[in-house]
Amino acid sequence: MSDIPSYMDDAPEPGVIAIPYQQLSADALDAILEDFVGREGTDYGDYSYSLADKKNQVLAQLQSGQATLLFDPVQQTCHIEMTQVLKQHGWDL
């Protein structure tokens, strides 16, 4: 049992699986990237990036292995998480 309150725990829910992004069609991957960067609300400081730039940054993280694509079969949703965070929660990627 973790001492971290559930609302602060960034571990994926049980049942969530990693999906190799390479197995998706280009259109499906593009839609997931667009949805992800559109909901993240990341602070880019004094820099302004286009939607295409943000998607390319996340794609580069997937390609380098820094990020992992996740699928939640219960919620029927995709999410992208930093691989390091997943490993901290015991994922073997």
NORMO-V91718 format. One record per residue. N is the residue number from 0. RES is the residue in three letters. PSI is psi in whole degrees, -180 to 180 (none if undefined). OMEGA is omega in whole degrees, 0 to 359 (999 if undefined). D_FIRST is the distance of its C-alpha to the first C-alpha in Angstrom with 1 decimal. Layout:
n: [N & N]
res: [RES & RES]
psi: [PSI & PSI]
omega: [OMEGA & OMEGA]
d_first: [D_FIRST & D_FIRST]
This chain:
n: [0 & 1 & 2 & 3 & 4 & 5 & 6 & 7 & 8 & 9 & 10 & 11 & 12 & 13 & 14 & 15 & 16 & 17 & 18 & 19 & 20 & 21 & 22 & 23 & 24 & 25 & 26 & 27 & 28 & 29 & 30 & 31 & 32 & 33 & 34 & 35 & 36 & 37 & 38 & 39 & 40 & 41 & 42 & 43 & 44 & 45 & 46 & 47 & 48 & 49 & 50 & 51 & 52 & 53 & 54 & 55 & 56 & 57 & 58 & 59 & 60 & 61 & 62 & 63 & 64 & 65 & 66 & 67 & 68 & 69 & 70 & 71 & 72 & 73 & 74 & 75 & 76 & 77 & 78 & 79 & 80 & 81 & 82 & 83 & 84 & 85 & 86 & 87 & 88 & 89 & 90 & 91 & 92]
res: [MET & SER & ASP & ILE & PRO & SER & TYR & MET & ASP & ASP & ALA & PRO & GLU & PRO & GLY & VAL & ILE & ALA & ILE & PRO & TYR & GLN & GLN & LEU & SER & ALA & ASP & ALA & LEU & ASP & ALA & ILE & LEU & GLU & ASP & PHE & VAL & GLY & ARG & GLU & GLY & THR & ASP & TYR & GLY & ASP & TYR & SER & TYR & SER & LEU & ALA & ASP & LYS & LYS & ASN & GLN & VAL & LEU & ALA & GLN & LEU & GLN & SER & GLY & GLN & ALA & THR & LEU & LEU & PHE & ASP & PRO & VAL & GLN & GLN & THR & CYS & HIS & ILE & GLU & MET & THR & GLN & VAL & LEU & LYS & GLN & HIS & GLY & TRP & ASP & LEU]
psi: [133 & 149 & -3 & 127 & 144 & -33 & -14 & -8 & 121 & 13 & 142 & 152 & 153 & 142 & -17 & 138 & 150 & 137 & 125 & 120 & -26 & -19 & -7 & 154 & 159 & -40 & -42 & -44 & -43 & -42 & -40 & -44 & -44 & -44 & -44 & -51 & -25 & -25 & -8 & -40 & 30 & 139 & 116 & 14 & -134 & 1 & 145 & 121 & 143 & 166 & -42 & -41 & -43 & -44 & -41 & -37 & -44 & -41 & -42 & -37 & -38 & -45 & -35 & -10 & 2 & -25 & 156 & 138 & 129 & 148 & 131 & 106 & -23 & -49 & -15 & 46 & 158 & 152 & 158 & 129 & 150 & 131 & -38 & -40 & -43 & -42 & -35 & -23 & 15 & 6 & 140 & 93 & none]
omega: [182 & 175 & 181 & 176 & 185 & 180 & 179 & 182 & 182 & 178 & 176 & 178 & 176 & 180 & 179 & 182 & 175 & 179 & 174 & 183 & 182 & 181 & 180 & 172 & 179 & 181 & 180 & 179 & 179 & 179 & 179 & 179 & 181 & 178 & 182 & 183 & 178 & 182 & 186 & 181 & 182 & 178 & 179 & 177 & 183 & 184 & 176 & 180 & 176 & 176 & 179 & 178 & 180 & 179 & 179 & 178 & 180 & 177 & 178 & 178 & 175 & 182 & 181 & 182 & 179 & 180 & 181 & 177 & 181 & 175 & 177 & 183 & 178 & 180 & 183 & 181 & 174 & 177 & 177 & 182 & 176 & 182 & 180 & 179 & 179 & 179 & 178 & 180 & 173 & 178 & 177 & 183 & 999]
d_first: [0.0 & 3.8 & 6.7 & 8.8 & 10.3 & 10.7 & 14.4 & 14.0 & 11.8 & 14.5 & 12.9 & 15.1 & 14.4 & 14.1 & 17.7 & 19.0 & 21.4 & 23.3 & 27.0 & 29.7 & 31.7 & 34.9 & 34.7 & 35.3 & 38.8 & 39.9 & 40.1 & 36.6 & 35.1 & 37.3 & 36.1 & 32.4 & 33.2 & 35.2 & 32.6 & 29.9 & 32.1 & 33.4 & 30.1 & 28.5 & 30.5 & 30.3 & 32.4 & 35.1 & 36.7 & 40.5 & 40.6 & 41.3 & 40.4 & 41.6 & 39.5 & 40.8 & 39.9 & 36.3 & 36.1 & 37.6 & 35.2 & 32.2 & 34.1 & 34.8 & 31.0 & 30.5 & 33.5 & 32.4 & 28.9 & 27.4 & 26.1 & 25.0 & 26.0 & 23.3 & 24.1 & 22.1 & 24.0 & 22.7 & 23.9 & 26.6 & 26.1 & 26.2 & 24.5 & 24.9 & 22.2 & 22.8 & 22.2 & 20.9 & 18.0 & 17.3 & 17.6 & 15.1 & 12.5 & 13.8 & 16.8 & 19.9 & 22.7]
